[in-house]
Amino acid sequence: MKAVTFHDVGNLQVDTVPDPVILQPTDAIVKVHLAGVCGSDLHVYHGRETGLDVGTVMGHELFGEIVALGSEVKKLRVGQQVMSPFTTSCGHCDFCRMGLTCRCREGGLFGWVAQGKGLQGAQAEYVRVPWAQGSLVPVPEGLDQELALLMGDVIPTGYFCADMAGINPAGTYVVLGCGPVGLMAVMGCFALGAEKVYAVDRVPERLAIARSFGAEPLSLDQDHLQERLLDVTNGRGADAVLEVVGSPQASRLAFDLVRPGGTISTVGVHTTPSFSFSPVEAYDKNLTFKIGRCPARHYMERLLPLVQSGRWDLKKVISHRLNLDQGKEAYRLFDEKREGCTKAILQAF
């Protein structure tokens, strides 16, 4: 089969690799119709995360159709259209039962194979899904395929960031970064009852989408952010800052913008060895800091009514649609934000 594979930092190729096969009775094989290129894929692409085996199939966002099932999978069927969280989960361990499916004792992250262990990714024609019954979600009739793709990572991750922020209608909230996840964080804030949300980025196309979702856009390059937030909050600062970038600069800005006693909620993938603010600064601000990987599987069915309501045109975050053969170009477009790229997706079939 064809797949986008890792060869070195900045070097991805579209290769022919072996088709996946059933290895465990709890497995499924999914024919991938759509796969996404995610901001966290760029950490590997740029070498900020290291250790990936050469030849690993990239990607962790997928929508597709089941073509084979292990003998113990009873609640799914061949031919069923499914969406998948970016991490697999068994559905029955203690972490799965408490809703922390991203830390399942048996789970794994698609597109991460190191020293021969891990899961191949979804930017391919087919993908093996371990723990299929606990991981895969049948696509409801009428749900748009591209929304089904976004349901596996982008939508729940943005909503999770808002959920951790402790939204209430009287608060003032700031979203740092208006990539796909940041835009879904804007959506999540409003879905949870926020009335005032500011969205910060430097890319005009992304700020325009944030505005269409209801946020007040602020340019990272042109607006005096701290002065602006202090002015509109009577000198307090934001009640919560939602940081989705994953950089030291974004962390520091979040700290500077949040009020004393406020919350920083971050789902950006941080790869630096230390924080950009000190323990004493956090102490002196009575800061609440929440961070972590989204338990996407826990949120997927919960968010279906919201997504199906059509309150927001969530497909706006997708700017480029390419074939799997164009995988390298999709990464370049997304990485360099060329042609106003907000998110690129790949069609395998």
MITOR-562496 format. One record per atom (N, C-alpha, C, O): x negated, y negated, z; residue in one letter. Coordinates in pm, whole numbers, plus 32768, in hexadecimal, padded with zeros to 4 digits. Each point is the difference from the previous one (the first is absolute). Layout:
! residues N
XYZA
...
***
This chain:
! residues 349
7FAB80778000M
80557F898000M
7FA77F838000M
7F8A80068021M
80B27F8A7FB9K
7FBB7F7E8006K
800E7FC4808AK
806780108042K
7F2F7FAA7FEAA
80057FBF8082A
7F997F908005A
7F9A80057FBBA
80827F958097V
7F9F7F95801DV
7FA680328071V
8031801D806DV
7F4D7FEC7F79T
7FA5803D8061T
7F907F9E8029T
7FD97FA77FB4T
7FF7806D80C6F
7F957FAE8038F
7F78803A7FD9F
7FE880778010F
7FBE7F337FBCH
7F79802A7FE0H
7F977FB38050H
7F9980388026H
80827F497FF3D
7FA57FAE804FD
80477F7C801CD
806C7FE67FCBD
7F577FC88087V
80397F7D801AV
800E7FB47F7CV
7FA07FF17FB5V
80DA7FE28030G
801C7FB87F84G
800680587F85G
800C7FCC7F91G
7FEC80B6807FN
7FFE805B7F8EN
806B806B8010N
7FEC80658043N
80867F827F7FL
806B80617FF8L
800C80307F70L
7FE27FB67FA2L
804A80C6804DQ
801080377F7AQ
808680477FF7Q
803580308064Q
80027FD77F23V
807380567FE6V
7FC980827FC8V
7FD280067F8EV
8034806280C4D
7FC280817FE1D
8069806D7FEFD
80767FED8020D
7F5E80847FADT
804F807A8003T
7FD180538077T
7F8A8023800AT
80D47FFD8050V
7FDF804A8079V
80608077800AV
806680027FBDV
7F7A80628096P
805A8074800DP
80897FD98036P
800C7FA88055P
805B80997F78D
80867FED8037D
800480328090D
7FC080648020D
808B7F578038P
800E80318088P
8056807F8004P
805380177FA8P
7F96803980BDV
804C807D8012V
8030800A8090V
7FCB7FBD8059V
809980957FBDI
8030801B8087I
7F938048804FI
7FCE80687FD5I
800C7F5E809DL
7F9B803E8056L
803C80358082L
7FCD80618039L
809E7F617FF5Q
80438029807BQ
8095800F7FE6Q
80367FBF7FA6Q
800E809480A6P
809080137FE9P
80557F85801CP
80767FFE7FDFP
7F4F7F9B805DT
80487F83801CT
7FE57F957F96T
802C7F8E800FT
7F8C80967F87D
7FDA7FA07F98D
806E7FE97F99D
805B80517FF0D
7F997F407FCAA
80497FE77F84A
7F9F7FCA7F99A
7F9D7FC08022A
8081805A7F60I
7FBA7FBE7F92I
80627F9F7FC0I
806F80257FD9I
7F677F5C801DV
80567F977FCAV
7FC57FCD7F7DV
7F8A7FDD7FF8V
80CA80217FA2K
7FDD7FC07F81K
80127F6A8013K
806E7FD0801AK
7F267FE57FD8V
80017F728020V
80347FB07F89V
7FC580027F94V
80A97FBA8080H
80337FA67F99H
7FC47F75800DH
7FDA7FC37F9CH
801D800A80E0L
7FC97F7C8019L
7F9D80078074L
801880458063L
7F7A7F737F8FA
7F9D7FF4806CA
7FDA7F6E800CA
7FFB7FB87F9DA
7FE9801C80DDG
7FDD7F758016G
7F6C7FEC8018G
7FBB805A8030G
80157F2F7FAFV
7F7A7FD48027V
80137FA28076V
80457F9B7FF5V
7F7E8087807CC
80187FBB807EC
7F857FAF802AC
7F8F80207FD9C
80897F788076G
7F917FB08032G
7F9C8051804EG
7F887FE37FFBG
80A58084804DS
7FA18051804CS
7FAC80597FA6S
7F95802D8029S
80987FEE7F5CD
7FAB80467F9FD
7F827FAF7FE1D
7F9780387FE0D
80767F45802AL
7F8E7FA97FE0L
7F91800A8068L
7F8D7FDE7FE2L
8092804F8096H
7F9680118064H
7F9B80697FD2H
7F877FF08013H
80AB80797FB0V
7FA780667FC7V
7FBC7FCA7F82V
7F8880137FEDV
80C57FAB7FC0Y
7FCF7FC97F82Y
7F8B7FA28017Y
7FA17FFD7FB0Y
80647FB680BCH
7F967F9F801EH
7F9780368061H
7F9C7FBD801AH
807980BA801BG
7F9E8039805BG
800D7FD2808FG
7FA680168051G
80CA7FA97FD1R
80147FD9808CR
802080798056R
7FE180018077R
805C80657F4EE
801080828041E
7FAB80637FB3E
800680067F85E
7FAB804980C2T
7FA180597FBFT
80178090802AT
8047801B8062T
7F7D803F7F54G
8007808D8021G
805580537FA3G
8007807A800FG
803B7F477F91L
8057804A7FA5L
7FAD80567FA3L
7F9B7FD37FCBL
808F80A98021D
7FBA805B7FA6D
800F7FD27F6FD
806A7FD27FD7D
7F2A803A7FDDV
80087FE77F70V
806380617FC1V
7FFF8077801EV
80577F557F8CG
806680547FBFG
80867FFF8046G
8060803A7FCDG
7FA97F8580A7T
80807FF98046T
80677FB67FACT
7FE37F967FC8T
809580A18030V
806E7FBD7FBCV
80337F8F8059V
801C80158076V
7FEF7F747F52M
80257F88804AM
80987FF68012M
804D80447FBDM
7FDB7F6680A1G
808B7FD78009G
8054804A8066G
7FED80778019G
80727F3E8024H
8054803C8068H
80927FD57FF5H
804E8018805DH
7FD97FAA7F36E
808C7FD77FECE
8039804D7F8AE
7FC67FFF7F93E
80AC80458082L
803480537F94L
8097800E8004L
803F7FFD8069L
7FF780147F21F
8089802D7FEBF
7FF9806D7F97F
7FBA7FF17F9CF
808F807D807AG
7FF9806B7F9EG
806B806A8012G
80677FEA803EG
7F7C80897F89E
806180707FFAE
7FBB8080802FE
7F91801F7FD4E
80B1802A8083I
7FC9807E8031I
7FFF80677F90I
806680177FBFI
7F268028802CV
7FF680697F9AV
7FDD8088803CV
800D80667FBCV
7FC97F9E80C1A
7FE380808041A
80077FEC8096A
7FE17F958034A
804980D78012L
800E7FFB8091L
7FC5807C8040L
8009806E7FC8L
7FBA7F8080AEG
7FD48071804FG
8076804C803AG
806F7FCC8006G
7F7980AE8025S
806C805A802BS
80497FD0807DS
807280298017S
7F507F82803BE
80417FD5807CE
804C7F7C7FF1E
803B7FD08061E
7FC57FF67F2AV
80477F827FEBV
808F80207FD6V
8018802E7F90V
80477FB880CAK
808A80287FE9K
805E7F8A7FE7K
806D80137FC9K
7F6B7F73805EK
805B7F8F7FF8K
7FEA7FA97F85K
80407F987FF0K
7F6680927FB9L
7FE77FBB7F83L
801280637F8FL
800380798017L
80077F567F6FR
8013805A7F8FR
7FAE7FD07F88R
7FE77F897FF0R
7FF380D47FBEV
7FBC7FE17F83V
805D7FAC7FA8V
8077801D7FF6V
7F537F7D7FCCG
804E7FA67FADG
80317F858048G
80357FA47FC1G
7FBC805880C2Q
802E7F8F804FQ
7FA07F8A7FF3Q
7F8780118008Q
80B07F777FE5Q
7FAF7F888000Q
7FE37FD78091Q
805A80008054Q
7F287FDD7FC7V
7FD87FE58089V
7FA57F858005V
7FBC7FDE7FA0V
80467FE280D5M
7F9E7F988022M
7FB280338078M
802F8055804BM
7F597F767FC4S
7FA780368066S
7FBC7F90804CS
7FD87F9D7FC4S
801B807180C1P
7FAB7FA38049P
7F6E80157FD8P
7FDD80677FC7P
7FD07F378057F
7F74800A7FD6F
7FAF805F8056F
7F9080257FDDF
80A980058096T
7FC2806A8050T
80658071800FT
80787FE7800BT
7F5880947FF6T
805880728016T
801780118096T
7FB17FD28052T
80BC80717FD0S
80208017808CS
80518080800FS
8058801E7FAES
7F8A802D80BBC
804080838011C
80917FF3802BC
805280567FE1C
7FD07F3F8067G
80897FEA802BG
8023803A8087G
806E7FE98032G
7F368063800BH
80258040807EH
7F997FF18071H
801D80288071H
7F6D7FA07F75C
7F9F7FEE806CC
802C7F8D805BC
80617FBB7FE2C
7F588031808DD
80297F99805ED
7FFD7F747FC2D
80587FAF801BD
7F4480357F92F
7FF97F7C7FC2F
80717FEB7F9CF
80397F947FFAF
7FE780D27FB8C
80727FF57FA3C
80817FEA804CC
80537FAF7FD7C
7FC080998098R
807D7FF2804BR
800E7F75803FR
806F7FCF8010R
7F217FF28013M
80097F798039M
80047F937F95M
80047F898021M
7FFB809E7F5FG
80097F9F7F93G
7F7C7FD07FCBG
7FFC7FAB7FA7G
7F94808A808EL
7F7C7FD57FD2L
7FCF80657F97L
7F9A80428012L
80B17FC77F81T
7FE480657F9AT
7F797FEC7FBDT
7FC7805F7FCBT
80057F268038C
7F7E7FE67FC3C
7F8D803E804EC
7F9080087FCFC
808B802680ABR
7F9B80428052R
80258092801CR
7FD880398065R
807580017F40C
8024808E8009C
7F8380548015C
7F9A7FE97FBFC
806E8078809AR
7F8D8056801DR
7FD480527F87R
7F8D802A7FF7R
80D07FEE7FACE
7FE280517F8BE
7FF97FAE7F80E
7FE480377F95E
80357F478074G
80107FAE7F89G
7F7D7FD27FC3G
7F9580148038G
80777FAF7F54G
7F8C7FCC7FB8G
80297F8D7FA7G
80767FEB7FE5G
7F267FCA7FEEL
80147F8D7FA8L
7FE380287F70L
7F9580357FE2L
80CA7FB47FC6F
7FE9801C7F73F
7F8A7FAD7FCCF
7FF17F8B8023F
7FBE80B37F8AG
7F927FB87FC1G
7F857FF18057G
7FAE7FA87FE9G
804480AE807BW
7F897FFA8055W
7FCA808D8014W
80388050804AW
7F5A7FCD7F73V
7FB8807F800FV
7F707FDF8023V
7FBB7FBD7FB3V
8017807180BFA
7F787FE7802FA
7FC28084802CA
803980498051A
7F527FD47F79Q
7FB9807D801DQ
805A80797FE7Q
80018062804AQ
804B7F927F49G
805280717FD4G
808480108048G
804C805C7FE0G
7FD37F4E8081K
807B800D804DK
80587F867FEBK
7FD17F8E7FFEK
80B1808B7FF3G
805E7F937FEFG
8064801C7F90G
800D80717FD2G
80377F278004L
8068800C7F9BL
7FDC7FB37F82L
7FD47F8D8006L
803D80B37F89Q
7FF37FB87F82Q
80737F9C7FF2Q
80698010803CQ
7F7F7F8A7F72G
805F7F937FF8G
806B80107F96G
800B80687FBFG
80457F2E8032A
807980047FB0A
7FF57FBA7F7AA
806080017FB3A
7F2E7FC1802FQ
7FEE7FC17F7DQ
7FD6806D7F9DQ
7F8F80037FCFQ
80D080548018A
7FE8807B7FB3A
808480317FC8A
806A7FCB8020A
7F8E809A7F8EE
807C80387FC8E
804980578064E
807B800B7FFAE
7F3C80338062Y
803C80558067Y
7FB67FEB8084Y
7F8B7FDA8001Y
80BA8040806EV
7FC17FF58083V
8037806E805CV
807680217FFBV
7F3280178057R
802C80608066R
80277FB3807DR
7FB67FA8802ER
80BE8079800AV
80327FC08079V
80088068806FV
805E80508001V
7F447FB1805DP
800D80598075P
80747FD38058P
802A7F8C7FFCP
800980D18054W
806F7FE1805AW
80707FB77FB6W
80317F98802BW
7FF680A37F64A
805E7FBD7FA5A
80847FDF8046A
803A7F967FEAA
7FF680C5806AQ
80827FED803DQ
80017F8C8064Q
80667FBE8012Q
7F28802A802FG
7FF77F92805DG
7FD67F7E7FBFG
800B7F96803DG
7FC580727F47S
7FC87F8A7FBES
805B7FC67F95S
801B7F888002S
801480CA7FA3L
80497FCF7F8BL
808F7FD98023L
8040803F8054L
7FF07F587F6BV
80897FD08012V
804780057F7AV
7FD47FC07FA1V
8099808B8054P
804C80007F81P
802F7F747FDEP
802A7FB48057P
7FCF802A7F2BV
802A7F7B7FD3V
80987FFC7FF4V
803980507FB6V
80097F558090P
80917FF77FF6P
802D7FDD7F72P
7FB97FBA7FB7P
80B980778024E
80367FE37F7BE
800E7F6A7FEEE
80377FBB8056E
7F9880137F3AG
800E7F737FE1G
7F8D7FA8802DG
7FFA7F8B7FD9G
7FAA80AA807BL
7F8F7FAF802CL
7F9D7FF17F8DL
7FD580647FC6L
80077F22801AD
7FA17FE57F95D
7F7C8048801AD
7FD180048072D
7FF380347F26Q
7F84804B800FQ
7F8E7FAB8037Q
7FB0802F8051Q
80487F557F84E
7F947FAA8031E
80137FDC8092E
7F9F7FF2804AE
80DE7FFF7FE1L
80187FEB808EL
7FDD807E8050L
7FCD7FF68070L
804F807F7F57A
7FDA807C8042A
7F6880088012A
7FD080308067A
7FE67FA07F36L
7F6E7FFC800CL
7FD77FA38073L
7FAB80248052L
80907F667FB3L
7FDD7F9F8068L
8028802F808CL
7FC97FD18063L
809780897FA5M
802F80308081M
7F988054804AM
800C80158079M
7F8F801C7F40G
7F9D80568040G
7F937FB8804BG
7FB8803E804FG
80397F3E7F99D
7F957FB68043D
80237F6D800ED
800D7FCE8070D
80037FEC7F21V
80077F6F8002V
80767FCE8054V
7FEE7FA98056V
8089808B7F92I
80767FD08049I
7FF680218094I
800D7FA68052I
7FDD80D97FD5P
7FF8801A8090P
7F8B7FBD8046P
800D7FDA8074P
7F8280177F49T
7F8D7FC28041T
801C7F6D801ET
7FE17FD0806DT
805A7FE87F35G
80247F76801AG
80687FF3806EG
7FF67FA98056G
806D80AF7FA7Y
80697FFD8067Y
7FC580238089Y
80247FC18064Y
7F8480A07FA1F
7FBE8028807BF
7FB47F8B803DF
80027FEC807AF
7FBB7FC67F31C
7FB87F8B8030C
80607F9E8041C
7FE27FC7806AC
809180247F58A
80657FA7803BA
803B803B807FA
80197FB88061A
7FFC80C97FA0D
803780448075D
7FA47FEF8079D
802F7FE7806FD
7F4D80277F7BM
7FA07FF0806DM
7FFA7F708033M
7FD47FE78070M
80577FBB7F3DA
7FF47F728023A
80697FD28065A
7FF37F938038A
807480BE7FDFG
80657FDA8061G
80557F8B7FD3G
800B7F9C8047G
803080717F45I
804A7F927FC2I
807D7FDC8052I
80488058802FI
7FD07F257FE0N
80817FD18031N
80257F817FB4N
7FA77FBB7FCDN
80DA8025802AP
802A7F927FA9P
7FC27F7A8022P
7FEE7FAD7FA7P
7FF1803B80D6A
7FCE7F7D8028A
7F6B7FED7FE4A
7FCC7F91800EA
7FF080DA7FCAG
7F6F7FFA7FF1G
7FD27FC47F7CG
804D7FF07FA1G
7F337FEF805CT
7FBD7FD37F87T
7F9480657FDDT
7FAD80228055T
8054800E7F30Y
7FA9806E7FD9Y
7FAE7FDC7F86Y
802E7FB87FA7Y
7F58807C8056V
7FA47FE67F91V
7FD080857FCAV
7FD38056804BV
80377FBC7F33V
7FC980767FBCV
7F837FD47FB6V
80067FA97FA9V
7F8980948079L
7F807FE27FBFL
7FE680687F94L
7FE68074801EL
80217F607F65G
7FE8805A7F8FG
808280267FBEG
80548042803EG
7FBE7F977F46C
807D801A7FB8C
7FEB80627F8DC
803B7FF27F95C
7F7080738083G
800080737FA8G
807F804F8017G
80597FD28048G
7FB480A47F7CP
807B804D800CP
802B80198091P
80767FF18021P
7F2C80378036V
8025801C808AV
80287F808048V
80607FFF804DV
7F577F947F9CG
80257F82803EG
808A7FD17FD7G
804C7FCD8052G
7FD580457F2FL
80857FD97FD3L
806B80568042L
806D7FCF801FL
7F7680B07FF7M
806080558047M
80057FDD8094M
806780148041M
7F2C7FB77FF5A
80047FCE808AA
805B7F87800AA
80497FF18062A
7FB47FB77F39V
805E7F917FFCV
808F80358002V
80537FD2804EV
7FC8808E7F5BM
8084803E7FFCM
8024803A8088M
80707FED8030M
7F31805A800FG
8019803E8081G
80237F9A806BG
805880178053G
7F627F787FACC
801E7F968062C
80927FD57FF5C
80477FF88064C
7FE57FEC7F22F
808A7FD37FEEF
806380708020F
806A7FE7803AF
7F7580957F9FA
80598070801DA
801380148096A
8069802E802CA
7F317FAF8022L
800680108091L
80347F848047L
80037FFB807BL
80257F9F7F38G
80467F8F803BG
7FB67F7D8002G
80367F9D8034G
7F52805D7F96A
7FB57F828001A
80497F977FACA
804180207F9CA
7FB27F63808FE
80397F917FB4E
7F967FA67FC4E
801B7FB67FA1E
7F6A804F8096K
7F967FAA7FCCK
7F8280537FECK
7FC3802F8060K
80177FE47F21V
7F89804E7FDEV
7FAB7FAF7FA0V
80327FCE7F9BV
7F4E80258083Y
7F9F7FC07FA8Y
7FAA806D7FC1Y
7FD7805E8045Y
800D7F967F3CA
7FB080627FB7A
7F847FBB7FC9A
80097F9A7FBCA
7F8280A08061V
7F807FC17FE0V
7FB580547F9AV
7FEF80788011V
7FE47F497F85D
7FAD80407F9BD
7FC17F927FACD
801E7F8A8012D
7F8A809D7F92R
7FC97F9B7FA4R
802A801A7F6FR
7FDC7FB37FA7R
807180B98041V
802980247F79V
808D7FCC7FE6V
805F802C8042V
7FB27F767F60P
80847FC27FEBP
806F80647FE2P
80707FF18031P
7F7280767F80E
806780627FDCE
80358049807BE
8077801C800BE
7F3080018052R
802980468079R
80507FA5805CR
8062802B803ER
7F757F587FCBL
804A7FA08051L
808C7FE97FC7L
805F7FE9804AL
7FAD801C7F32A
80837FEE7FC2A
805F80718026A
80777FE98018A
7F5580927FEDI
805580708028I
80277FF28093I
807380198025I
7F2E7FBF802EA
801E7FEA808EA
80707F9B8011A
805A80128052A
7FA17F837F5ER
806B7F9C8006R
8086803E7FD8R
80667FE4803FR
7F99806F7F59S
807D803E7FD4S
8039805E8068S
8078801B8001S
7F3280188058F
802D8057806DF
80337FB08078F
80378039805EF
7FB67F447F9FG
80337FAB806BG
7F987FBA8054G
80237FAE8055G
7F5C806F7F96A
7F957FC58051A
7FDC7F767FCCA
801B7FDE7F8CA
7FA67FD380CAE
7FC57F817FD6E
7F6E801A7FDFE
7FB28022805AE
80267FCF7F29P
7F7780207FD9P
7F9D7F94802BP
801F7F897FFCP
7F6A80A2802EL
7F937FA68023L
7F82802E7FB9L
7FDD80768005L
7FE07F2F7FB8S
7F8780227FB7S
7F898003805FS
7FE87FA1804BS
7FCF80CC7FB0L
7F89800E8054L
7F997F967FDFL
7FB37FD78058L
804A7FFC7F2CD
7F9B7FA07FD5D
802A7F6E800ED
7FAC7FA8800BD
80D580407FF6Q
802E7F757FF6Q
80467FCC807DQ
7FFD7F88801BQ
804280CF8032D
804A7FD38075D
7FA9800C807DD
7FB4805F800FD
80597F40804AH
7FB980058080H
80538057805FH
80587FCF8046H
7F8980B27FBBL
805B8060803CL
80147FEA8095L
80727FFC8030L
7F217FF78019Q
800F7FF58091Q
804A7F818026Q
805880028056Q
7F857F8E7F6BE
80457F83801DE
8094800A7FDCE
80567FCD8047E
7FC680757F47R
808C800E7FD3R
805180528065R
80707FDC8022R
7F568093800CL
80498057805CL
80137FBC8087L
806A800C803EL
7F317FAE7FF0L
800E7FB8807EL
806B7F947FF5L
804B7FE8805FL
7FBC7FD87F2ED
80617F967FEDD
808F80348003D
80577FC3803FD
7FC280AF7F7FV
808A80327FF7V
8029804F807CV
80758025800DV
7F2D7FF6804DT
8020804D807AT
7FEA7FAC807ET
7FEF8037806DT
80117F487F85N
7FEC7FA78073N
7F7F801F804BN
7FFA7FFA807BN
7F9F80267F38G
7F7D80148039G
7FE4808B8037G
7F9580178037G
80CA80487FBAR
7FEC8086803AR
7FAD805B7FA8R
7FA1803F802FR
80817FC77F52G
7FCB80657FA6G
806980697FE1G
806F7FFC8036G
7F6F80617F75A
805F80687FD5A
801A8064806FA
7FA68023804CA
80D6800B7FBED
802180678063D
7FBE80847FDED
7FDA804C805AD
80187FD17F26A
7FB680767FD5A
7FC47FE57F77A
803C7FBC7FACA
7F4E807B803FV
7FBF7FFA7F7DV
7FF3808F7FCEV
7FCB80568046V
80647FC27F41L
7FFC80837FC2L
7F8C80007F9EL
80067FBD7F99L
7F91808E8085E
7F857FFF7FB1E
7FF680817FB1E
7FF9806C8039E
80087F887F42V
800280777FABV
7F8780087FA5V
7FFB80557FA7V
7FA37F55806FV
7F8C7FFA7FA6V
7F9480638027V
7FCC80497FABV
80117FBA80D6G
7F99805C802EG
7F747FC87FF9G
7FA0804C7FF2G
80517F2F8017S
7F7C7FC37FFCS
7FE57FB58082S
805F7FDB8046S
7F2280107FDCP
7FE27FB08078P
80377F737FF8P
802D7FC88064P
7FD07FFE7F24Q
80347F787FEFQ
80967FFB801DQ
80317FA2803FQ
801880C37F92A
80908004801AA
801C80148094A
805C7FC38036A
7F558091800CS
801380148090S
7FE97F80804ES
804C7FDF805BS
7F4A7FDA7F7FR
7FE27F848048R
806D7F987FEAR
80287FBA805DR
8008803D7F27L
806B7FA27FE3L
807F8024804DL
80447FA88035L
7FDB80D97FD1A
8074802C804DA
7FF37FD58092A
80607FCF803CA
7F2980437FFDF
7FE97FD9808BF
80127F698012F
803A7FD38063F
7F957FE07F3ED
80097F6F800BD
80907FCD7FF2D
80237F998038D
802F80B07F7EL
80887FD27FE6L
8065802C806AL
80667FBE8012L
7F7F80B08034V
80628035805DV
80007FAE8082V
7F987FCE802AV
80DB80258011R
800E7FB3807CR
7FCC804F8078R
7FF3807A7FF7R
7FF07F438079P
7FE58049807BP
807780598025P
80737FD47FFCP
7F7080A98026G
806A805F801DG
8040803D7F85G
8061804B800BG
7F697F957F80G
803880347F84G
7FC580877FD9G
7FB1803B8049G
80777FF37F40T
7FDB80857FD0T
7FBD7FF77F79T
802E7FB77FA8T
7F6580928048I
7FC8801B7F7CI
8024808F7FDEI
7FDF805D804AI
80637FB57F46S
802480857FCDS
7FB480167F80S
80117FB57F9FS
7F9A80B1805ET
7FAD80137F88T
8009808E7FCBT
7FF18062804AT
80267FA77F34V
7FFC80807FBAV
7F947FFF7F94V
7FF080617FB6V
7FC57F308042G
7F8F7FFD7FA5G
7F988067802CG
7FEA80128078G
7FD780307F29V
7F9D8067801FV
7F7B7FBC801CV
7FBE7FCF7FA4V
801A802D80DAH
7F857FBD8028H
7F8B80637FFEH
800B80708030H
7F867F647F97T
7F8B80577FF2T
7F847FC78045T
7F95803B7FF6T
80797F55804FT
7F8E7FC58047T
7FF5803F808BT
806380338035T
7F257FCB8007P
7FEC80448081P
80317FB28079P
80028036806FP
80267F4C7F80S
802A7FB18073S
806C7F9E7FD7S
80157FE57F8AS
80307FE480DBF
80677F9D7FE7F
7FC37F777FE5F
7F8D7FE58023F
80C27FC67F9ES
7FD27F797FE2S
80237F9D8070S
7FE37F897FF5S
805A80A88076F
80137FB18079F
7FD580578076F
8000807B7FF7F
7FDC7F458074S
7FC480488071S
8069802B8066S
806F7FC98000S
7F7180978057P
805D8025806AP
80267F8A8059P
80737FF4802AP
7F2E7FB47FF2V
80227F8F8057V
805E7F9F7FB9V
80567FC48041V
7F9B802B7F3CE
805E7FAB7FB6E
808C803D8004E
80637FB88013E
7FA680CA7FDBA
808280438006A
803D7FF2808BA
80787FE8800EA
7F3580298058Y
802F7FF3808BY
80337F738018Y
806B7FED803AY
7F487FB07F9BD
80247F758019D
807D7FD57FB3D
803B7F98801ED
7FED80B77F80K
80787FE07FB3K
8075805A8025K
806D7FF27FC8K
7F7E806A8097N
806A80628022N
803580447F82N
8079800D7FEDN
7F2B801E7FC1L
802280357F7CL
8035808F8008L
7FCC8053804BL
809B7FC87F67T
8029808A7FE5T
7FD080227F73T
80217FBA7FA0T
7F9280B18055F
7FC680277F80F
802D808D7FDFF
7FE7805E804BF
805C7FB07F44K
803280837FD5K
7FC680207F77K
80017FAB7FA6K
7FCE80CE804AI
7FBA80247F84I
801380947FE6I
8010804F805DI
7FEF7FD77F25G
8000808F7FE3G
803E80237F7BG
803E7FAD7FBCG
7FAF80D18021R
8039803A7F86R
809680128011R
802F80298069R
801B7FB77F2FC
8091800E8004C
802B80937FFFC
7FCF804D7FADC
808A7FDB80AEP
803C80857FF8P
806F80017F97P
807780038021P
7F617FF97F61A
805F7FE87F92A
807280647FFFA
80737FDC7FE8A
7F6E80A48030R
806A80667FFAR
806E7FE38067R
8076801A7FE6R
7F647FB2808CH
80607FE08069H
80627F947FD3H
80737FFE802AH
7F5E7FA77F80Y
80527F8E7FD7Y
805080177F81Y
80617FB97FE7Y
7F7A80A97FC8M
803680057F77M
8098800A7FFBM
80417FB17FBDM
7FF780B08089E
8092800F7FFAE
80467F8C8047E
806D7FD77FD7E
7F557FF68092R
80397F8D8047R
800D7F867FA5R
805E7FB2800DR
7F44803D7F97L
7FFE7F897FACL
8050800F7F7FL
80137F9E7FB8L
801B80DA802AL
804A80147F83L
807A7FA37FF3L
80117FC47F96L
8044802E80D0P
80737FA67FEFP
7FD67F707FE3P
80407FBB7FB1P
7F558018808EL
7FCF7F787FE8L
7FD17FF07F70L
801F7F9C7FBFL
7F9680C68010V
7FCD7FFA7F78V
807280087F9AV
80007FBA7F9BV
8061809C8082Q
806F80137FA3Q
80637F8B8002Q
80527FF27FA6Q
7FA57FBA80C1S
805E7F8F800AS
7FEB7F9A7F91S
805C7FB77FDCS
7F2980437FEDG
7FE37F9F7F97G
7FF37F718030G
80037FA37FB0G
7FEF804A80D3R
7FF57F788037R
7F857FB77FCAR
80027F877FEAR
7F9380C58001W
7F877FC97FC5W
7FDC80507F83W
801580797FFBW
7FB67F447FA1D
7FD280437F87D
7F7280318019D
7F9E7FC17FD8D
805780B2806BL
7F7F8030802FL
7FA4802B7F8EL
7F8680058012L
80B280187F7BK
7FAC80277F8EK
7FB07F8A7FC9K
7FA880137FABK
80767F758085K
7FB27F8C7FD6K
7F6C800E801FK
7FAC7FC27FBFK
8034808F80A5V
7F72800D8025V
7FB2804C7F96V
7F857FF97FFEV
80BE804F7FAAI
7FBD804C7F96I
7FF37FA57F86I
80637FD67FC5I
7F22800E8017S
7FE97FA77F8ES
7FCF804A7F84S
80167FD27F90S
7FA980A18083H
7FC280457F8FH
802280968006H
7FF580408068H
80327FF37F25R
8023808D7FF1R
7FAA80397F90R
800A7FD47F8DR
7FA2808E8094L
7FA280387FA0L
800B80988000L
803B803B8059L
7F8B80027F41N
7FF980917FFAN
7F8A80318054N
7FA27FB5801CN
806480C9800BL
7F95803B8050L
7F787FF27FBBL
7F9A7FED8043L
8065801D7F3AD
7F837FF17FB5D
7FBF7F778015D
7F897FEF7FEAD
80C67FB08041Q
7FD07F788015Q
7FDE7FE58093Q
80017F8D802DQ
7FE180DC801CG
7FE77FF4808EG
7F917F9F8022G
800D7FB1805DG
7F8480547F59K
7F907FA5801BK
802A7F707FEBK
7FDA7FA9804FK
8071803C7F4AE
802E7F797FE4E
80617FD0806DE
7FFF7F8B8026E
805480D1800DA
805D7FDB806AA
7FB47FD1807CA
80287F9E803FA
7F6C80A67FE3Y
7FAF7FD68073Y
7FC27F777FE8Y
7FFE7FAD805AY
7FD0803B7F2ER
7FC37F7E7FE2R
80667F908008R
7FE47F968038R
809280817F90L
80697F9B8005L
80247FDD808FL
800B7F8B8025L
800880DC802DF
802C7FED8089F
7F927FC18054F
80187FA5804FF
7F6F808D7FA1D
7F8F7FCF804FD
7FE27F6D7FE3D
7FEA7FB2805CD
8016802A7F27E
7FDA7F797FD7E
80787FA27FF5E
7FF17F8B7FDDE
808780A98041K
807C7FB17FF9K
800F7FBF7F77K
80317F8F7FF3K
7FA580BA7FA6R
800B7FCD7F79R
809180047FD1R
804F8055802BR
7FD37F4E7F7BE
80867FFB7FC4E
806D7FF9806CE
806E80347FEEE
7F717F8B8083G
80637FF4806BG
802580848040G
8071800F8030G
7F3480507FD2C
801F80878032C
801B7FFE8096C
7FAC7FD5804FC
80CA805A7FD7T
80218013808DT
7FFB80948026T
7FD48022806ET
805880347F39K
7FF580908016K
800780477F79K
80517FDE7FABK
7F5780858045A
800080517F87A
802D808F8023A
7FD780378065A
807C80027F45I
8026808A8011I
7FDF804E7F81I
7FF77FC87F93I
7FF780BA807FL
7FD880587F92L
806F80667FE4L
8039803A805CL
7FE57FD97F25Q
806280637FD7Q
7FB580787FCAQ
7FB67FF77F9EQ
805F807D80A4A
7FB980797FD9A
804C804D7F95A
7FC2803E7FA9A
80C37FC0805BF
805180467F9EF
806E7FA37FCFF
805180287FACF
***
